[in-house]
Amino acid sequence: MSMEFNQKEIVDRARRDLVARIGLSEDEIAEESVEQVDFPDAALGAPIEDEMSAQVITPGWRIRLNAQNRSYEYRAAGRQLRLVNFKGGNHRI
């Protein structure tokens, strides 16, 4: 069994996280885009406070979801998922 999530699994996980955070139903959240990107570090370019991370190019996905005309950005690589700049901070999911 692979230790990495596939694209559908990671998008579904991001959608479930956003549902829990903003209190909408899944059908009120639209998928704007999912793109493969290379992040500048192991924290996917979105470190949480006081986090140290390896400075190594990390391939992954940038996921943009939309709810009530607001865009939310998630970043994913392997089994890691992060919400970027939500209420002023980055969050590890």
Secondary structure as GFF3:
##gff-version 3
##sequence-region A 1 93
A	DSSP	alpha_helix	7	22	.	.	.	ID=ss1
A	DSSP	three_ten_helix	26	28	.	.	.	ID=ss2
A	DSSP	beta_strand	29	39	.	.	.	ID=ss3
A	DSSP	beta_strand	58	67	.	.	.	ID=ss4
A	DSSP	beta_strand	70	77	.	.	.	ID=ss5
A	DSSP	beta_strand	80	86	.	.	.	ID=ss6
A	DSSP	beta_strand	89	92	.	.	.	ID=ss7
###
